[in-house]
Amino acid sequence: MYIRFDFSTGFTFNLDGKYFSQAQVIWNIFNLLDEENIIYAVDGVNHDKNSSLVFFERKRWSNLSLLLKF
């Protein structure tokens, strides 16, 4: 069992511009605590850690988005 914490925040701005009426900024941080977890594993020929195939969860990463409403 593992626990992963994610963080998301966003802001909406009303614009009185000629081209855009609203803007939204969204920031996401995934795997906030930067934990190393195994998400999938396949048993190997020798049934040990050296012959098994292991896939780890992605390290901490983030995403910044900008949405513009016309």
C-alpha positions, 0 to 999 in steps of 0.5 A: 500500500502506498499513499500519494499526495497531490496539490492543486490550486487555481485562480480566475481573473476577469479581464476587460480586454479586447480579445479575452474576457476571462483567464484562469491559471491552474497549478498542479503538483503530483507526488508532492512528498516525492515518494518512490513507490512501485506501481507494477512488477513482474516476477522474474525467472529466479524469483528475486529482485535481480531478475524481476521487472519493476516499474516505479512511480514518477518522481515529483512533477508539476503542471501549469495551465493557462485557460483563456476565454474569448 
